[in-house]
Amino acid sequence: MESPVELMRVSIALLAESLQPDTYAMIPTSRGLDAVIDRRFETQVKSYRWYAILSRGNYLAAAADVGGRRISLQRFVLTLAHPTMTLDEVKQVSFANKLPFDCRLENISGHIGRTAVMRNRRSKAGTSSIFKGVIKRTSTSGAVRWAASIATQEIRYNLGYHHTERLAALAYDAAAYLLFENAALYNLPDICPDPRRWSLCVSVSLAKNT
């Protein structure tokens, strides 16, 4: 079976063959991969060094360090296209063709924020929480705690118990960010997961499950 890197390389090459040469630019990243953007953003995008980030869930994304923050290419391109928008306003961008290295506006515009994330979310009907990955637990004494967990194709990770349903949902979102990055479906898509606040405790939880 081909690796995610090789599959992405082939997919981007096929995409490039279908595009008009004067409409797009190829942005080199690490791992020998190129990302595709609109030609008009080439100069600004190439002023940064871009990396091909492979998450534990085998999800690939292009990102760079911009102003001391790790920013995905699709978010950066959208702020170039919409100068009045800040990076914090451009969250959870999805891709029309499911290729995260195709960061042309045609592929990412209209796929920002709650609508983009919720369009593929599965129903929570019949569960004890309104949030994905969260379950209500009641002890024999009647005390209520909220358990969080997240699963990949290979394993389910237990993320501990939390005093409130919202805290459990945030723990799930932090784990989703660590595992799947921009491919994740978040409980609270309008709140960007803060690795400084959550990644340490979630990383510990993930490590306990390996």
C-alpha positions in Angstrom: 0.0 0.0 0.0 1.3 3.4 -0.9 2.1 5.9 1.9 0.0 9.0 2.4 2.9 11.1 1.0 3.1 9.1 -2.2 -0.7 9.2 -2.6 -0.7 13.0 -2.2 2.2 13.4 -4.6 0.3 11.5 -7.3 -3.0 13.3 -6.6 -1.3 16.7 -6.9 0.5 15.7 -10.1 -2.8 14.6 -11.6 -4.5 17.8 -10.5 -1.8 20.0 -12.0 -2.1 18.3 -15.4 -5.8 19.3 -15.4 -5.2 23.0 -14.7 -4.3 25.9 -17.0 -0.6 26.5 -16.4 -0.9 30.3 -16.0 -3.6 29.9 -13.2 -1.7 28.2 -10.5 1.7 27.9 -8.7 3.4 25.0 -7.1 4.7 25.6 -3.5 7.5 23.3 -2.4 7.2 21.8 1.1 9.1 19.3 3.0 8.9 15.5 2.2 9.3 16.4 -1.4 5.7 17.5 -1.8 4.3 20.5 -3.6 1.1 22.3 -2.8 -1.1 24.1 -5.3 -2.2 27.7 -4.9 -3.6 30.5 -7.2 -0.8 32.1 -9.1 -1.6 35.6 -7.8 -0.5 34.6 -4.2 2.8 33.0 -5.3 5.2 35.8 -4.1 3.6 36.2 -0.7 3.3 32.4 0.0 6.9 31.7 -1.1 8.2 34.2 1.4 7.7 31.5 4.0 9.1 28.0 4.4 6.4 25.4 4.2 6.3 22.0 5.8 4.3 18.8 5.0 2.9 17.9 8.4 1.9 14.2 8.8 -0.4 13.7 11.8 -0.8 10.5 13.7 -4.0 9.9 11.8 -2.0 9.9 8.5 -3.5 13.3 7.5 -1.2 15.6 5.6 -1.3 19.3 5.7 0.9 22.1 4.5 1.9 24.7 7.2 4.5 27.3 8.0 5.6 29.4 11.0 4.0 32.8 10.5 4.5 35.5 13.1 5.5 32.9 15.7 2.5 30.7 15.0 2.1 27.5 13.0 -0.4 28.3 10.3 -1.9 26.0 7.6 -1.5 27.0 4.0 -5.3 27.1 3.4 -5.8 29.6 6.2 -2.9 31.8 5.0 -4.3 31.8 1.4 -7.7 32.8 2.6 -6.4 35.8 4.6 -4.5 36.9 1.5 -7.7 36.7 -0.5 -9.7 38.5 2.2 -7.4 41.1 3.8 -10.0 42.2 6.3 -10.1 38.8 7.8 -7.6 37.8 10.5 -6.1 34.3 10.9 -8.2 33.8 14.0 -11.3 34.4 11.9 -10.4 31.8 9.4 -10.8 28.5 11.2 -11.5 24.8 10.2 -11.2 25.2 6.5 -12.2 22.1 4.5 -11.5 21.2 0.9 -14.1 20.6 -1.9 -12.1 17.9 -3.5 -10.7 16.5 -0.2 -7.1 17.3 -1.2 -5.5 19.4 1.6 -2.6 20.3 -0.7 -4.9 21.9 -3.2 -5.2 25.4 -1.6 -6.7 27.2 -4.6 -9.5 29.5 -3.7 -11.8 27.5 -5.9 -11.2 24.5 -3.6 -11.4 26.2 -0.2 -13.7 29.2 -0.5 -17.1 28.6 1.0 -15.7 25.9 3.3 -14.8 27.9 6.4 -15.9 27.5 10.0 -19.0 25.8 11.5 -20.7 25.1 8.1 -17.6 23.4 6.8 -17.2 21.3 9.8 -20.8 20.4 10.5 -21.6 19.3 6.9 -20.0 15.9 7.6 -20.8 15.6 11.3 -22.7 12.5 12.3 -25.8 12.7 14.4 -25.5 12.6 18.2 -29.1 11.3 18.7 -29.5 8.7 21.5 -26.3 9.6 23.3 -25.8 11.0 26.8 -24.0 14.1 25.5 -24.6 16.7 22.8 -20.8 16.5 22.0 -18.9 14.0 19.9 -16.6 11.7 21.9 -18.2 12.6 25.3 -20.2 10.3 27.6 -21.9 11.1 30.8 -20.9 8.9 33.8 -22.7 8.8 37.1 -21.1 7.2 40.1 -22.9 5.2 42.8 -22.9 8.3 44.9 -24.7 10.2 42.2 -21.7 12.4 41.2 -21.6 13.2 37.5 -18.5 13.2 35.5 -17.9 13.4 31.7 -15.6 10.9 30.0 -13.9 11.9 26.7 -12.4 9.6 24.2 -11.4 9.6 20.5 -10.7 6.8 18.0 -8.6 6.4 14.9 -8.9 3.4 12.6 -6.3 1.6 14.8 -7.1 2.4 18.4 -9.4 4.3 20.8 -7.8 6.8 23.1 -9.3 7.5 26.6 -9.0 11.2 27.4 -10.0 11.0 31.1 -12.9 12.3 33.1 -13.9 16.0 33.3 -16.0 18.0 35.7 -18.1 19.6 33.0 -19.4 18.4 29.6 -17.8 21.4 27.9 -14.3 20.6 29.3 -14.7 17.0 28.0 -15.6 18.4 24.6 -12.6 20.7 24.6 -10.4 17.7 25.5 -11.8 15.8 22.6 -11.2 18.8 20.3 -7.6 19.1 21.5 -7.0 15.4 20.8 -8.7 15.7 17.4 -6.3 18.6 16.6 -3.3 16.5 17.6 -4.4 13.5 15.6 -6.1 14.9 12.6 -5.4 18.6 12.4 -7.5 20.3 9.7 -9.3 17.1 8.8 -10.9 16.9 12.3 -14.5 17.4 13.1 -14.6 19.6 16.2 -17.3 19.9 18.9 -16.7 23.6 19.2 -15.5 24.7 15.7 -15.6 28.4 16.6 -13.0 27.9 19.3 -9.6 27.1 17.9 -7.9 24.3 20.0 -5.1 25.9 22.0 -2.2 23.5 22.2 -0.6 25.6 25.0 -3.6 24.8 27.2 -4.6 21.3 26.1 -1.9 19.5 24.3 0.1 18.5 27.4 -2.7 16.8 29.2 -4.0 15.2 26.0 -0.6 14.1 25.0 -0.2 12.4 28.4 -3.6 10.7 27.9 -2.7 9.6 24.4 0.7 8.2 25.7 -1.1 6.1 28.4 -3.1 4.4 25.6 -0.1 3.4 23.5 
